Amino acid sequence: MSGTFSCRFRRVLGFFVLKRFLTPFLLLVAGTVHGELTFEPSWELPGYDKVRGQALAWIDEVSVDADMQVQARSLWPSVDLRNADGTALLDRLADTFAVLDARAQALVTACNAQHSGPLPPEAAWLDDPSLSKLLCDNLRLYYARWLAEHGFYDEVLATLEGLQAADVVDPAGLLFYRMVAYQQLVQPEQSRAALVQLLEHEQELPQRYQKIAQLVRRDLANLKDESLDHIARRMNDVRRRLDIGRAGERVQTVERGVVESLDQLIKKLEEQQQQQQAAASASGSAQNSKPMQDSRLPAMKAPGRVDQRDIGSQSGWGDLPPKEREQALQQIGREFPAHYRELIEQYFRDLADQNHAAPSK
């Protein structure tokens, strides 16, 4: 009896000790839930007055005639009647650079003209170390926005490399286009990082940024590495690169990764199929080991018909034997949406075409 009481006493004592130490933590959590605790965002949205001051200071530093300075200053009235957001501020700043700098004018003009391709506008001069930081950083963002709009996502990341939110007048645009580029290049972790940082000012973002950011968040939440969805996106990335004339080593590296991932996925599905067949065979053997009652022959329960399957009209379609290939595709059809099976079938056909086109050794 005394042992039971002692055990209960220790439990009650432990509860009060635990409660004493957990109470501050629980209050902290409760305060967070009710919005009593806030965090400081890692970046801020600059207002019109701040950007105007930076623009006018840059204009004063440029050695040009008075008329050109007056023209540039006219872009920045003392009061912003348009209530410009970050995108509009970046556009106005780029127009200011274009008034006083010939190379900036050429870049801004090219970015606003109809793109005839395949190469993007020339912007290598932005690497000139003698350039003003205000001009260099913001024109890099201006150029990266154009690149993203035309599908040059590798170039977007290269152009934005090293830029911080505090370096530009449109930090939301910087984070937004970085997020989009990583997402399109199937780099989900980097895209999530940019997304989280972007949403630090979610309520202050333009509606288009908010909507797309929410779509990207839902999209990334369901994406798993080396899944068929992940592989399909990388295939689309290869197609995009080829469409814009990219066929170099980087594209070939992505292609090799896609083929390796497909091979691993098909091998995994084949192993699963073999395990299922082995389990079914073992179950059948165990049942057959039991003698039939009264020594009667078992009745035929199956109709004895075999479904005809279309495995393609080309001989040598893919590398696997037809039976094993069809089993792998059937497994894919059961576990994934139908369009993924079509994607894998097309992969096998393309592979067979390459094998037939290769000269015999």
C-alpha angles and dihedrals in degrees: 000000000000090000091055092049091049091051092050091047092053091050092050091047091048090051093055092046091050091047091051093055096039097048096081090048092049091050089051092052092046091052090052092050092051092048096249092127121062135182131218113248115237092233141026138217108245116225128230095259093055094048091044090054091051091049095049092047090053092048090054091054096053116092103226135125120282096252092059091048091052090051092051093046091052088069090066112057117183091252124045103224092175096058089225122207125213094280093053091046091052091049092050092048091050089051088052091054090048091057094057105027123057095205091049089050091053092050095046091048092050092049091053096046128086108277112235095177162161095147123046121238117290112264106150089116089073087079090067105122092209092067122108111263091229091055096040098048097043096044088051089057091044090052093044089055090056091047092052092049090055098044100256094135098156088054090049092060093043091051094047095043111131095008117132128201091251091057096068139050092231106048091161089058091049092054093040096054092042089053092048094048093051091046093051091047089053095245098136100174094055090044091052091051092054090044094053091049092047093052092056084092097031097144092050096049123104112266092248091057093047094050096046092044090055091050091050091049092054091044094052093045091067098041117105126187115258092006118136089255089054091050092047091054091052089051089053089049090055090050090050092050092050091048091059093046100263111142103141135115095293092057091046090052090054090047092052090050091052092051092048092049091049091050091050092047093049091046090052091050091048091052090050090050091050091049091051091049092048091050091049091048092050090049091050092049091052091052093046091052090069112086118241116249115257089005092273124158114251116252121246107252101176122074091232095234125133122210113237113233127200107227097171135279099256121094114232091024101180127333100282124085110261095251095050092042092052091049090053092048092047089053090051090049091054097047103036140038118280096253090064090060089051089051092053092045090053089049091055092047092050090048091051091049090053091049092050092047093051114095116250116251 
